[in-house]
Amino acid sequence: MISVSLCMIVKDEERVLERCLNSFAPLVDEIVIVDTGSSDSTKAIAARYTDKLYDFSWTGNFSEARNFAFSKCSCEYIYSADADEMIDEENAAQFRILKEVMDPQVELVQMWYVNRHPFRTTENYEKDLRPKLFRRLREFVWIDPVHETVRLDPLVFDSDIEILHMPEGQHAGRDFSVFLRELGAGRGLSERLWHMYAQELFIAGETADLTAAAPYFEQRKEEAMSPEACAEACCVLAREAGMRGDAAGLFKNVLDGSTVCMCSELCLEMEAYYRKEDNSAEAERWKEMAEETEALLVENFVEN
């Protein structure tokens, strides 16, 4: 049987932490919790479950905090959890079986991340596979009978285990501040983070959030290396203009986006505009177009 460390970074999670730890504690061999500056009872709750409780001065970088937390783990595998997760009895039973039968060559296990909450930011799905269980130390192995090479891709196992994601609050503002800090410092974003920033703005952004992001997406639009990236920027800019009541800006970005990659998000921005103008015929026409067009940022956005 493999050994598993439960590894978490937390801050002000007193409302959900006990629920999380009650569900996972019986399944793991070690609990490592890193606090990044709580001002509530989070640390007191954590201390009831483990003596491996550490402080980490927040740097504004989640990866740095998680790397520090991983460095404190000692088991063969690390389960990376957020405080607003939990596992029910049925899936806990599968987790126990997984520990017993795990092939030690597996380096990463994916589990189903199930969203059951109204506070969506980038999660526009009911569930998706996510990497959750990581081999702590990687062993490099030579492969191929000739022209041999070291295996670089991890051995991944897709399990049927479902992890419930049940937050009790909205975290979009926190994420937006990180995006803006990185861009303001000139460090830029990866293609993946650009997509997630656009997605999160489109789902959870208020007018002020979109306006703060607009200059960066204007630049992104001009420098985009792909039609999809340009269209994503146009989606954000069209929504920002529409929220401010800037019809000219809305039309310009819908037109620019449609010339490279028409998507349902752009159609729905036009529908919203014509609804405000009490032009139901045009609104319905754009809604029909949205239903016939694929989404670029938000899956099932027409239904939402």
Secondary structure as UniProt FT lines:
FT   STRAND          4..10
FT   TURN            14..16
FT   HELIX           17..24
FT   HELIX           25..27
FT   STRAND          30..35
FT   HELIX           42..47
FT   TURN            48..49
FT   STRAND          53..55
FT   HELIX           62..71
FT   STRAND          77..81
FT   TURN            83..84
FT   STRAND          85..86
FT   HELIX           89..101
FT   TURN            104..105
FT   STRAND          108..115
FT   STRAND          127..135
FT   STRAND          142..143
FT   STRAND          149..150
FT   STRAND          156..165
FT   HELIX           172..184
FT   TURN            185..186
FT   HELIX           191..204
FT   HELIX           207..223
FT   HELIX           227..244
FT   HELIX           247..261
FT   HELIX           264..276
FT   TURN            277..278
FT   HELIX           280..291
FT   TURN            299..303
//
